[in-house]
Amino acid sequence: MRSHTRVTVFILADLTDDPELKVVLFTSLLLTYLLSITGNLTIITLALMDVHLKTPMYFFLLNYSWLEISYTTTCIPKLLSTMAAGDKTISCDGFVTQVFFASLLGTSEFYELAAMSYDRYVAICKPLHYTTITNRKILTQSFLLHSPAGDDGFVSALVTLLVTIVMVIISYAFIALTIFKIPSTSQRKKAFSTCSSHVIVISLSYGSCIFMYVKPSVKQRISISKGIAVLNTSVGPLLNPFIYTLRNQQVKRAF
């Protein structure tokens, strides 16, 4: 007769063993989390309240800000409580729940970025058909359906990364070709400015994700991945509202 041992808890790895550095990390993470929530809530409020922001572009931005709040809230509060209390254990159910929501929300963010790329493609390359293609009914349906839940974790992550990055590259390839055909320099700059903030966010999101898996050794992968994961769940959601706000005149006018 075989005996089975059921796993009930997991022990979380420390970011550092230095007590003084732990205090610095805790303070920094708490501050970035609060600023991230505040910044993304501000974007959501402006997109809902300001009549000038009732466009498909800001509909996507509103949803992306909501995803950022949900994603960082899935990970950072537990990390902060672990660092404050010194209890590095997490229940099996809690671990599975956290991984599920982190994977679901992370996957949704990549599809949202791809959808935003397509929105920019339609706005610049097919402006006369923009309102027809990006009507609110289609946007709502696409937002509800673009998260592949229930797939194998690695396969889902790989498919998500490949599918969305191909969509982004194709969209921006057509955008670049269209912009370079514009004869007016001022109009070209204006067209580029509407995409620049989104390109920066895409670079940060895909860059951090790819960098986590492209490393020479397992030891480096574990140590560096912890740092990148923390940056991805704290600094990324903090920077995105500022990137969109500082580089977007319509959002600036809404304040």
N, C-alpha and C positions, 0 to 999 in steps of 0.2 A: 504494500500500500504506500503510495507516494504522499509525501508531505509538501504542501504548497505554502509559500509565504507571500502574503498579499502586501503590496506596497501601499502605504497609507500617507506618507509624507515625502517630500523632496527637500533637499538642502540646497539653498541658493548660494552660488559662488560670490565671494566678496569682490568688489571692484578694487579695493586696496586694503592692506593690512595696517597702514599708517593711521593712527587715531586722529592726528591733526588734519591729515588730508581728507579723512572721512567727514570731518566737520565742514571743511571747505566744499566738498562735493555735495553734502546734504544741503547746505545753504544755497549753493549755485543751482542745484536741481529744483529746489522749492521755488526759488525766484523765477527761473525760466518757465516752470510749470504755471505759476500764477500769471506771468506776463503772456504766456501762450494762450491760456484760457481767455484772458482779457482781450487780447488782440483779435482772436478768432470770433469771439462774441461780438466785438465791435463791427467786424466785417459782416456778420450775419444780420445784426441790427440795422446797419446802413442799407444792406441789400433789400431788407424787408420794408423799411420805412421810406426811403428816398425814391421818389417817382422816376428820377433820371436813371436809376439803376435797375429798372424793371426790364431787363434784357436777358436773352439766353446766356450771354457771357457771365453775367452776375448771378444767374440761377446756378450755373455750374460752380462758380466761386463760393456761393453760399453753401452748397452741398459739400464742397471740398473743405471748407472751414469746419463744418459740422463733423466730417470724418476725422479731421485733425484733432478736434477736441476729444472725440470718442477714443481715438487711437492712443493719444498720450495719457488719457485718463485710465485706460486699460492697464497700462504698465507703470507709470511713474508713482501714483499713490502707494501701491504695494511696495515699491522699491524704497520710498521715503519712510514708510512705517517699519520696514525691515532694518533700515539704517538707524532709525531713532531708537527702536526697542532692542536691537541686537539679536532678535529672533530670526534666524536665517531659514526657518522651515516654512514650507507651504504645503497645504493638504493636496492630496492627489486630485480631488475634485476641483479645488481652486486652481491648480496648475493647468488642468485640462481646459477649464473655462477660460482662463487667461490666454492660453495658446490659441484656442478656437477664435476668440474675438479679435485678438491681435492679427491672426492670419486673415480673417474675414475682412476686417477694416483695412489692413494693409493692401490686400488684393483689390478692394473697392477703390482705394486711392489711385492705384495704377490705371484702372479702367476709367476713372474720372479724369485723370490727366490725359488719357488718350481721347476721351470724348471732348475735352476742352481744346485739344489740338485740332480735332475735326471741326469744331465750332469756328476756330480761327481760320481754317482752310475755307469754309463756306463763306465767312464774312469777307475775306479778301479775294478769293478766286471766283465766287459765284454770288456777288452782292445782291443781284436782282432776285435771286431765289432764296435769300437768307431767311426771310420771315416764313416762307412756305416749308422749308426743310427743317427749321428749328422751332416749330410751334410748340407750345407748352405741353400738349398731349404726348407728343413724341418724346420730349425731354423727360417727362415724368416716367413714362414706360421704360425708357432706356436706363434711367437711374435705378429703377427697381429691379431690373433684370441683369445688370452687368456684373454681378458677383457670383462666381461659380462655387457654390457651397457643396460640401460632401465629397470632393475629390481627394485623392491622395495628396498629402502635404507637399512633397517635393515636386510631383508632377504638376500640381496646380500652380505652384510658384514658378516653375519653369515655363509652363504654357502662358501664364499671365505676363511674365517678363518678356517673352518672345513676341507674343501677339500684340501687346500694347506698344512695345518699342518699335515694331514694324509699322503700326498705325501712326505713331508719332513721326517717324522718319518720312513716311510717304506723304503725310499731311504737310510737313514743313518743307519737303522737297518741292511740292507744287506751289506752296506759298512763296518760297524763294524765287522760283522761276517767274511767278506772276509779278512780284515786286520789282525784279530786275528789268521787267519790260515797261515799267512805269517811266515815262519820259521826264517828269518833274522830280527834281532832287528833294524838294520839301515834302512832296507826297510820298516818296520812297521812305524818307525818315519817319513820317507819320505812321506809315504801314508797319515799319519795323518796330516802332515804339509800342504798338498795340500787342506785339508778340513777345517783347523782350522779357517782361516779368515772368511770363509763363515758361519761357525757355530756361530761365535761371532756376525756377522751381523744379522743372523736369531734370535738369542737370544734377541738382542736389539729390533728388529722390533716386534716380537711376544710378548715379555715381556711387552713392553710399551702398546701395543694394548689390551692385556688381562687385565693388571692392571687398565686400564681406566674403565672397566666394573665390576671388582670384588672389590667392596668397600661396607662397611656396611650401609651407609646412603646417602640420596639424597644430603644433605648439603655438606658432604665430597666429593661426586661425582662431584659436580659443581666446588668446589674450587680446588681440586686436578687435575681434568680433564683439567682445563685451563693450569696449569703448565706442565702437561704431553704433551698436544697438542703442546705447544710452543717448548718443548724439542724435540718432534718428528719431527717437521717441520724445526728446525734449527740445533740442535746439532747432530741428527741422520745423515742427509746428510753431515755434516761436518766430522764426525768420520769415515764414511765408506771408503772414499778414503785413509785415513791414515792407516786404518786397513788392507786393501788389499795391500797397498804399502809396509808397514813395514814387513808384514809376507809373502811376495812373492818375491822370488829371481829373477824371470823373469822380473817383473816390475822394481825392483831395477836396474837391468842391462840395462834397456831401457832408464834410465835417462842419 
